[in-house]
Amino acid sequence: MAAAAETVESPLMRRYEGAAQGRGVAADGWRVCLAHSFEELRQPYGAGDVPLRDVLRHVGLALRYFRWWVKKTCIEKKTAFIDLLCAVPLQQIYGCPLGGIGGGTITRGWRGEFCRWQLNPGLYNYDTVIANQFTVCLRCKGQTIYQQVLSMERPSSLQGWNWGYCGHYAFYHALYPRAWLVYELPGQQVVLTCRQVSPVIPHDYKDSSLPVAVFIWEVENGRDEDVEVSIMFSLQNGMGTKEDGSGGHWNEPFTFQKDGERVAGVLLHHCPAVNPFTLAISAREKAGTGVTHVTAFNPTGLGREVWQDLLQDGRLDSPAGKSRPTEKGEVTAAAVCASCRVPAHGHKMLEMALAWDMPCVHFGSKEKLHVRRYTRFFGSKGDAAPALSHYALTHYEEWERKIEAWQNPILENSQLPSWYKSALFNELYFMTDGGTIWVEVPPDCCAEDLQGPAGAGLSHLLPVLREYGRFAYLEGQEYRMYNTYDVHFYASFALIMLWPKLQISLQYDIAVTVVNEDVQPRQYLMGGQTAQVKMKNVVPHDIGDPGDEPWQRVNAYLMHDTADWKDLNLKFVLQVYRDYYLTHDSLYLQDMWPVCQAVMESELKFDTDNDGLIENGGFADQTYDAWVVHGASAYCGGLWLAAVCMMCKMAELLGDTEIRQKYMDILNKGKEAFERMLWNGKYYNYDSSGSDTSSSIMSDQCAGQWFLGACGLDQGEFEVFPKSHILSALRTIFEKNVLSFAGGTMGAVNGMRPDGVPDTSSVQSNEVWVGVVYSLAATMIQEGMVEEGFRTAEGCYRTVWERLGMAFQTPEAYREKKVYRSLAYMRPLSIWSMQLALERRAGQAPAPTQLPQGYTHP
């Protein structure tokens, strides 16, 4: 069964099966009855969740963080990049977000509410705007027989409307980027199915950028007489913030006709001083379908004038002309109504759209004006909402054909479990709703503007960014840093498999920051030391905070000086070869090769004893930034050897025999040291320190092998880790970290002691990281442990999406006792590495290629 909040045997789910059948609802996906409620969860960690030794160890950190937090939030009036004092409240309400990639998102909850807003890049508002609703009106023989807001809410405003729809008669089904809400109108013999479509289409770099969504209302009349059906879509001008009442906002009706197709609706112009935008609600006019509107009404009042207007004849009055601008303290809203006659036992369709046009954006510093990707096709003047609405309503059928062509081969594969199909597509929500921004480079931009003082070797940087723009997404909705690279390492599989040009663009941006530096000093919170913001030839932690100026000022992360982290440089090299392997982009490989050499040369300083293996520095110097590592380690050591192996392979491809020999010598020494220092006969120890926890079983100990296997470098001359050791380690992880943790139902805990007790030496060792579990499952699948891989990943999906109600906000981490951390996180996109592993096993992955004959390295 696909994800369901109720069991198949329950009356609700039996009715759901009947309601979904024959109505075009996907067979797989996440589904829930609107009357359902999920288990209660505790908020992020309280004092009792952190070991006392950690509290004592980090008293200085806590004081430094608090002083920094007060300065940032109270004095500078800005948002903290990680706000440990004001976490985002958990709401178990979210469904599929609306909109394409990089133009902002509006999330619609599984009960139909509009409840999460990210129009300003990287900034979120989590309030449900109660005026944003769909309302149905049924009329027979000239009389209104039923009128109902399709919402279970009973709000204090708009009390002149009929609220409180019974949730037992409605079901939600999500298979991103589409969702279905099925309403069986009680006692009316009429069924409404609202299909929600957003243009998120693999390998599409135009329509996938559009800030639009379409709602297709399928109406089935089971009565013995014709029925007139009207769907009213109401929307408040704004995002439900205080700014909605700041004054100066106004609405106006519009029509847009092109190629014989006509769309009508209302534009809601929202006019703040920074990042103004226009919302548009509309419907498609066609034979038998009428579209009417109300230009403006008060969403904070009783709303009786709108309700009575619709109740009278199933239409709205459609006044001409624009509304007056709002006064300060006044809020305005608008509504569009689509109406049709449905014959007895017949079927009709109404098509409505929501679009938003915020073409030019400032980040928090307000220093630079950025132009979004979609403006390449619809202009940047702020008048594109009518054209966007028309385009969406006349192209959504094409989008759905492409979505189905992409998804159906996976959905129709009977060997894949239903939960996996749901997880694979629904976790992609973060591609659009990860604070995502996709902008154009200025048309007058030259290579020197992008490269900085030291980036002249990146010869294809400008052509790539000109053609595909710049892309960035947050580490998480609560961890506000763009393109956090140690985490993107996991999530990047979704990009390289579905939108490879965005991954290539992102890598060029990282490469530019690698070869440049920022010598400005600053104090880091962990340890309190002062160091420069960015060292040369070191991969940055992130490309900036949306509250500042991303791309221009990098490394918003203030916890550690990540110049001393051991994983960032390695993850760049691993991604470069992986990207080349999957795209065969030889120009990209040639550009990245000198950068790879530079970061590896920088990394060599961490091999302090010249044994071919890097050592960790006795602090949390990698993505597990609260889990201390001493000496050689399974995680960083494994990543190092995998990166060295890929350096050998890239040097071979590029004909660089000297570099190849250099890294082959390092690889041979390093392999011997890795096995000697870390292999204990069953698995690789956490580290070589000999401490009480150095023998812990780390679920992520095979991360290097994961990437090698994804690139076909896991056998023959390039076999880095003995196959028997990898299999033994994976079996141990499955036995201990998976089956011995929470009865095998919650995925793999990060650290497990050999006696089957979770490692509690740090906050993170005792957590489950969803993205790490998906990558672990991919590694198992690569190594032939397919059943174990699915069992491991299934625990995370069932926990997050079914038991805990955290759909479309998958956290970074949770613990066995219903405690979670960092909602809506980037790393779970790593589930696409499971799909790559499955495709490789099925023989669908690309074969390795050679560069064109005659190529010589620079």
N, C-alpha and C positions, 0 to 999 in steps of 0.2 A: 504494500500500500504506500502511496505517496504520503508526504507529511500531512498529518491530520490531527486536529485538536481533539476530535472525538474518534472512538474506535468505529470500525466498519459496522460492527454489530449494533451500534446505538441507533435509536430511531432517527436522530438528527442526521447521522451520516447516511442512513438508508434513504432518507428523503433527499439528501444532497446528491447521492448517486442518481436518483431519478431526475432531480432538477438539472443536473449537468448533462445528462445523456441527450444527445441529439441537438445540443445548443452550441456546438463549436467550442466547448470548453476543453482545454488540453487534458489529456488523460493523466499526465504527470504534473507535479508542481506542489506548492504549499497551499493547503486549504484549511478553512476554519469556518465554523458556524458563527454568525455574528452574536449569538447569545453566549458564546464561550467565555470563560475567564481562565487565566493561567495561574500557575503557582506564584506565590509571592517570593520575591528575591530581596536579599539585603543589598543595600547600596555599597559602593566601593569600600575598600577595607577600613575598618575601624581599628581602634587601638588594640583590641583583642586579637586581631588577625595578623599582627606583625610581631615576630619574636622579640622578646625583651632585649636580647643581645643586639638586634638590629636597631632598636630604638636608642639604646645607649651609644652604639657605634656612630649613629648619625644625628646626635643632638646638635652638633655644630652645623651640619647640613640643614637641619630643620630651622635653626635660627637664621642662617644665611638666606634660606629660601623665603622665610617669612618677611625679612627685611626687604628682599628684592620684590616680593609680591606686593607689599604695601606701596613701595615706590612706583611699581608698574601700574597697579590698578587704582590706587587712591590719589596719587600725585600726578602721574602722567595720563590717567584716565584711559588706559589701554587694557586689552585683554591679555592675560598671561598665556604663553605658548603651551604650557601645561598648568592647569589650575587645580592644584591639589586640595584647595580649600573650598572650592565651589564646583563640585562635580556636576555634570549634566544629570538631572533626575531621570531615572529609568521610567519610561512609559511603554507598556507592552501593547502598542497600538499600531505599529507601522506596517505599511504595505509597500507596493512597488512605487518608487519615485517616478515622477513625470519629467520628460525632457530628454534631450540628447546629451552629448558629451561636451562639457566645458562652457555651456551657456547658462548655468544655474539650474537648480532643480526645485520642484515642489513635490513633497511626498504626500501621497494620499493613503490614509490608514486603511486597515482591513475592514473597518466599519464604514468606510466611505468618506471619512473626514479629511480635510486638507490641514495637515498638522505639522509639517516640518518644512522650513523655508530656507533655501540657500541661493539667493539671487546675488547678493554681494559676495564676491569670491572668498571662500573659506570661512565665512561667518554664518552662523545658524540662528534661526529663531524657532523655538520648539512649541509654539502656542498653536492650538487649534482655533481657526477662525470660524466662528459658528455660523456666520452668514453665508459661507461658501458651501452650497448645498445643491443637490438635485431634488426636485419636487415633481411628483406625478399627479396629473389630473385626468380622470376618466369621465367621459360623457356618453350617455345613451339617449337617443330620441330627444336631443336638445336640452337635456338636463345633466347637471354634474352629479355623478353618483359616488365619486370617491376622489378625495384630494389629500395627499399625504407627503410630508417631507420624508425622504428616504434616509432617515437618521434615527438612531435609538436615543439621541440626546433629548433632554428636557431643560433647555437653557433658560436663563433669567431674561434674556433679550428675545425679541421677535416672538413674543408670546401670543400674538395674533395668528400664528401659524400652527398647523397640526403636527406636533412632534410625537416622539415616542413610538416609532415603528417597532414592531415585535421582531426581535432578532432571530427567533426560532424559524422565521420564514425567509431568511436570507443567508447566503453562503458566499464566501470569498475564496477565490482561487488565483494563485500567482505563479506565473512562469515567465520570469523577466526576459524581455522588456514588456510583456503583456500581463494583464490581469483581468479577471472576470468577477463581477458581482451579480449574483442571480437572486432576484426578488420574486417570491410567489405571493402576490398581493392577496392578503387574507380575504376570503369570501368573494373574490372578484372574478375568478377563473381567467385571470390575466397574469402572465409571467413576463417579467422584464429581465433581460440580460444586458448588463453594461460591460462592454469589452473595451478595455483601456489599452492604447497602443502608443509607445514612444519609439522614435526612430533611432534605435541602437542596433546597428547592422555591421557585422564584421567586414573589414577591408573597405568600408565606405567612409570617405573623408569629407563628404559634403553633407548629405542628409543626416548623418550621425551627429553633426554639430548643432542641429537646429533646436531652439528652445520652444518646443511645441509638444502637445499630446492630443490625441483624438479619443473621443468617447463614442463608441458605436452602440446605440441602444436598439437591441432586437426586441420587438414586441410580439408576443403570441397571444392571440385572442381565442380562448377556449369557450366563449359564450356562443349561444345560438343567434346572436344579433350583432350587428356592426357596433364598434365602439370607437369613439374619437379619443385619441391618446395625445396628451401634451406632456413634454418634459421641459421643466424650467430649470435653467442653470443660473444660480445667483452667485455673485462674487463681490467681495469687499475690495475697495481701492486701497491696496497696500498689503502688508504681510502680517497684520495683527499686532504690530508694535506701536509704541507711543507716537512714532512718526506718522501713523495714519491720521492722527488728529492735529498735525502740525499746521494745517491750512495750505491753501493753494493748489489742491488736487481737484481734478475735474474729469468728467466723462463725456463721451460723445458717441452717437450711433455711427455705423459705417456699413457700406456695402462694397464688395470688391468682385468684379466680373472679369474673367479672362477665359479665352478658349471655350466660350459657351457655358462656363460653369460660374455660378453666382453664390457668393457667401455673404451673409449678413450678421451683424452683431454689434457689440458695444466695445469701445476702447476706454480703458480706465487709466488716465495719465497721472502718474505718481511723481511728484516734482520736488524731491529733496535737493539740497544744495550739492550733494555728492551722489553720484551714480543714480540719476533719475531713470525711470523706466516706464514702460506702458504695458499693461495687461490687456489681453483681448479675449473675450468670450464670443463664440460665434456658432452658427449652424449652417448647414448646406441647404440651399434652396433648390428644390427640384419639383417635378410634377407630383402633385399630391401632398407636398410638404410645405407648410407655411412657417415663416419665421417672424416672430414679433419680439418686442423688447420693452424694457423700462430703463430709461437712461440713468436715473439716479433715485435712490431711496435711502432712508436712514436705517442702517443696520443695528443701531443701538436702541431703537424704539420698539413699538409693538409690531410693526410691519403689516398692519391690517390693510393698508391701501394696496399693496402688492398682492396680498392673499386674496382679497375680494376681487381685484382685477382679474386674476386668473380663474377664480371660482365662477365668475359670471358667465364666461363663454369659452374657457380654455385657451384664451389668448391674452396678450398684454397690449396695452394701449398704444405703444410705439410712438411716443411724442417725437417731434422733429427738433433738431438743433442740439447744441451742446449744453451741458449743465453749467451752472455758475461755479466758480472756484469755491472750495470749502473755506469756511472761517476757521480760525484757530480753535481747537477743541471739538470740531465737527468732523464726523466720519461719514463717508459716502460709499454706496454700493450700487451695483447694476444687475440686471437680469436679462437673459435671452431665453425665449421659449420656442421650441420646435414642435409642430403639431401635425398629425396625420390621422386619416380614418383607416381602421383595420377591419377588414370584413370578418364576418362570423367564421370561426375556426381558421382564421387566416393569420398572416404574418407580415409585418412591415418593419422598416428600419429608419431610425433617425440618427443623423451624424452631427456631432458637436465637437468643438475644439477649444482648447486653451492655449494661448501663445503669450510669450512675454519677450519684450524687446528692451534689453539693457546693453546696447551695443558697445559702449565705451565705459571702462571701469578704472577707478583708482583703487589701489590697495591702501592700507592704513596710513602710510606716510604721505599719500597724496602728491608724491613727487613726479610720477610719470603717468601718462594716460595710456591705457592699453585697449586695444581694439580686438573684440572677440572674433573667433574663427568664422562664425556664420555670416559676419558682415561681408566677407569676400563674395558672397552670393546674394545678399539682401541689402547691402548698404549699411552705412554707419551713422545715418542722420537721425535715427530714433523714430522713423516713420514706417518701419517695416512690419509692424504687427498685422495689418490687414493682408499683406502679401504672404506673410508666414502662415496665417490662418487658412488662406485659400490654398496654399501649397500643401499644407498638412491634410486638408479635407479631400484634396484631389489626388494625393499620392500615398495615402496610408495603405491602400490595398496592395500597391507595389511593395511597400515596406513589409507587409505581412507575408507576401510571397517569398521575399528574401529571408525573413526570419524563419519561416517554416522550412525553407530549403537548407538553412544552416542547422536548425535544431532537429528536424525529423530523423536524420540518420542515427542520431544518438537516442532520441525518444523511442524509435522503433526497434532498437537493439534489445531484444528480450533477455540478453545475458547480463544487462546492466540493471542493478536494483533501482526501483522507483525513487527512493530517497536520494540516491546519487544524482539522478537526472534533475531533481528539484534543486539540490544543493549546487550543482555545477552552474546552472543558469541563474538561479536567484542570488548567489553570492556576487554576481556581476553588477549588482546594484551599485557597488562602491565605485565602479568606473565612472558613473555620472554623479553620484551623491557623496563622493569623498571630498567635498569642497573643491571639486574639479574645475580647473580653468584651462582654456585652450585659446590662445591669442595669436594674432598675426604679428610678424615683425614689421616695423615701419617700412613703407615702400622706398624711402630714401636711405634706408639702412645700408651700410657697407660692411664688408668683412671685418674691418678693424674695429667697428663699433661692437661687434659681437665677440670677437676673439680676445680682446684685452691685450695687454702688452706682450704676452708670451704664447698666444694661440695661433700664430701664423701657419703652423704646420697642418691645421685642420682645413684642408683645401675644399672639402665639400660641406663644411658647416653652413655657409650662407645659402647654397642651393637647397639643402635639406630644410632649413628653417623657413626659407621663403616659400617653399612648396607646401610644407605640412605644418608650419607654425610651431609654437612652443606649447608644451603640455605639462601640467603639474597637478598632482593630487595630494591630499593631506595624508600624513601618517594615520590619523584618525580624527574623527569629529571632535574628540577631546584633546588630542595631541596635535596642535596646530602648527605643523612644520611641513612644508611642501617637499615632495619627492625624498622623504627620509630613506636614505640609500640602503642601510642595513636591512630595512623591512621591505623596501621595493625589490630587493634581491629575491624574495619569496613571491611577491605579488606579480613580478614582471612576466611570469608565464602567461597571464591573461593578455597582457599587451602584445607580447611578441607573437602569440598565436592568433590574435584576433585583429589587432590594429598595429602591425609591426612597424609602420612608419612612425607612429607615436613613440614607440620604444627607441627607435633609432634617433629621433629628435631629442628625446630625453637624455640619451647617452651622449650626444654631442654637447648638450648643455653641461652635463657632468664633466666631460673632458675639458671644456673651457675652464671650469673652476679648478680642475686638477692642476693645470699648468700655470695658473695664476695664483696670487696670494693676497691676503689682506693682513697687513702688519699691525692693525689697530689692536692695542692690548685690551683685555677684559678679564674680569674675575669669574672663575667657574665655581659653581655651587658645591660640587663634590670636592672637598679638600681645601677649597678656598684659594687655590693657586691662581696666579695671573699668567696668561699666555696670549699670543696673538690669535686673532679670530680664525685665520686660515693659513696653513703652511703650504708652500709650493710642493708640487708632486705628491700630494696627499688627497685622497678622495674626500669630499666634504660629507658631513653627516646629512645635510639637507640643503635645499637651495633657498630657504628663507621662510619667514613668517608672513602670512597674509595681512597681519596687522602692521607690517613694516613695508619693505620693498623687495619682494622675491626676485631672484636672479641677480639683482644688484648687490644685496647684502645677504650672504649665505651664512649657514651654521647658526640658526636661531636656537639650537639646542645648547643650553647653558649648564647642564648637569656635569658633564665631563669635558675635558679637552680631548676631542676625538682624534686629534693628530696622533695620539698614542694607541688608538684602537687597532686591533690586529685584523679585523675582518673586512673593513671597508675597501681597502685597496684590492684585496683578493676578490671580492664580489664584483668589482668592476671588470677585472680580467675574465672571470668566469662568464659574466654576461656578454662580454664582447664576443667570445668564441661561440657561445650558445646562440647569440643573435645571428652570427654569420652562418652557423650550421643550419639554422632553420630558414634563413632568407637567401643565402648564397650571394649576399651583397658584398662583392669584393672591394668596391670603393670604400665602403665603411670599414672593412677590415684593414685596408691600407692606411686610412686616416688614424685608426685607433691603435695601430701597432706601436708607434713611438710613445704614445701615452701609456700603454701597457708596460712597456719597458721602463718608463720613468717610475710608475707606481711600484713595480716589483723591485726596482733598485732601491727605492725608499723603504720597502718592506724588509729587505735583506738585513737591515740594522737590528731587527728583532731576533735574528739568529745569532744570539750572543756567544755561543760556543762553537760555531762553525760546523755543526753536525748535519746541516741541510734541513733543519727543522726549526721554525720560529718558536719562541717562548712567550707566554703571556706574562704580564708585568706585576702580578700580585694584587691586581684590583679588577673591577668588572669592566674589562677593556674590549667589549664586543657587544653584540645586540642584546645579550642578557646583561643589561647594564646595572643589575643589582646582585649579580651572582659572581662572586670573586673567583678568579682563576690564577693558579700559580704554575709556572714552568710550562712544559709541553702539555697540550690539551687535545682531546679528541675532536672538539669542534673546530677551533682555529687551526690546529695542526692538520686536520683533514682538509679544510678549505685551502690551506697553503699548498699541500701536495697536489690537490686537484688543479689549482691555478698554475703551479709549476708545470704540470703535465700539459695543460692547455698552451702555455708558452712554448713548449717543445713542438706541439702540433702546429701552432700558428707560424712559428719560425720555419718549420718544414714547408708549409704552404707558400710562404713568402720567399723561400730560397735563402734564408738567413742562416747559413750553416754554423757560423760562429756562435750566435745566440742559442741556437738549438743545442749545441754541444755544452755550452755553459749550463743551461738548465737541465739537460740530461744528467750531468754530473751531480747537480744539486738534488735532482729527483732520486737518483740511486742512493745517495747518502741519506736523504730525508726519509725514504721508505724504510730503510733499515732502522733508523733511530725511532721512528714512529712505532714500529712493531715492537721494538725492544723496550721502549719506555712505557707504552700504554696498553699493549695487548696482554690480557690476563688469562687467556685460554678460553674465555666465553664471549667477551666483549671488550671494547676499548674503555679504559678508565676515564673518568671525567678529566683528571689532570694527573701530572706526575709528582705532585708535591708530597705524597705519602701522608697527607693529613687525614683526619677522621672521615672526611667525605670525598677524598680523591677517588675512591673506588665506586662512587655513585654511578648508576646506570643512566646516562643522559639520552633522552629520546631522540635528540638531534645530532647524535654522534656520527651519523653517516651522511651529513650534509654534503660533504665533498663528493662522495659516491653518487649522491642524488644528481648533482649537476653533470658528473662524468657520464652517468648512464643516460641522461637526457640527450647527450651529445654523441652517443655511440662510442665513447672512449673508455668503456668499462671492461674491455677484454683484449687479448692479444698483447702486442708490444706496449700498449698504453694502459694495461691493467695496473693500477696503482695499489689497490688494496686487495689482498688475497680473497678470492671469491668465497672460500670456505669461512673466512673470518667475517666477511660482511653478512653472510647468511646466519652464522652463529649469533652475531650481534643483534640482527633483526629479530631472530627467534627469541633471544633473551629479552629484548625490549617488549615484544608482544606478550611474553609470559609474565613479565614483572610490571612494566609501566602501563600496560593495557589491561590484561586480565586480572591482575592483582590489585588494580585500582578501581574502586567503586563498582566492583563486580563486573568489570569489563564493559561498562555501559556509558562511559564518559570520555572515551578517547585515551590518549597517553599522557600521563603526568610527566612534566619536564625531567624531574630527577627522582630516582627510586633507589633506595638502599638495597644491597644484595639480599637482605632478609625480607624484602617485600614490603617495607615501610617507606612512605614517601620521604624524600630528603627535605628536611625543614631548615636547612642551614641558611637559606635566604628566602625572601618573599617570592622570588621567581622560581626557585627549584620545586616549590610545592604547588605550582600552577599547571594548568593545561593551557597551552597556546594553540588556538584553533588552526592558525596558519601553519604552524610547525607540524601539527598532526596531519594535515592534508599533505604536506611535503613528505612526511614519514610514510604515509600510505602510498604515495607515488613511488618512493624508493622500494617499498615492499613489492609493489606491482612490477617494477622494473626487474626485480630479482626473482620473479616467478611466484611470490607469495601473494597471489591475487586475493584469495579469500581472506587472509589475514589483513591485507591492506584495506579492503572494504569494511571489514569488521572494525578496524581501528578508526577509520574516518566516520563511520556511521554513528559511533558514540557521540562525537561532537555535534553532528547534525541533529540527532534526536534530542540532545541536551539543549542546544541553543534554540532551535526552531520549534520544537514541539513542547518539551517540558517547561522551559523557562520563558517562552513567549518573546524571544529577542530577535524575531524575524526582522530582516532589513536593518539590523544594527548589530551584527555579529561582533562580539567584543574581542579584544586581544586575548583576554585570559579569564579563566574562572577556576574556582576550587570546588572540591567535592561538596562542601557544605553551603552551596547556593550563594557564594560571594563572587563577584565579578570585578573586572577592571577594564577601563577604556572602551566605551561603547563605539560601535561603527568604526572598525579598524581595517587598515589596508591589507594586512598579511593573509587573511583567509582567501584572497584571490589566488593563492597558491594551489587551490583545488584544480586549476587548469593544468598543473603539472601531472596530476593524476590522469587527465584526459590524454596528455601527450604520451605518458607511459603506456596507456591502453592502446593508443594508435601505433606506437612503436612495436608493441607485441603483435598487433594485427598486420604489421608490415606497411603501415601507411605513412611513416615518418620519412623525411627526405634522406636520400643517400648523401654521404659526405662527398664534397666536390673539391677539385683542384682549381687554383686560380688559372687564368688564361696563360697559355704557353708563352714563354719569353718574358714573363714579368720578373723584374728584379726588385729586391727590396730597396727602400729609400736609402 
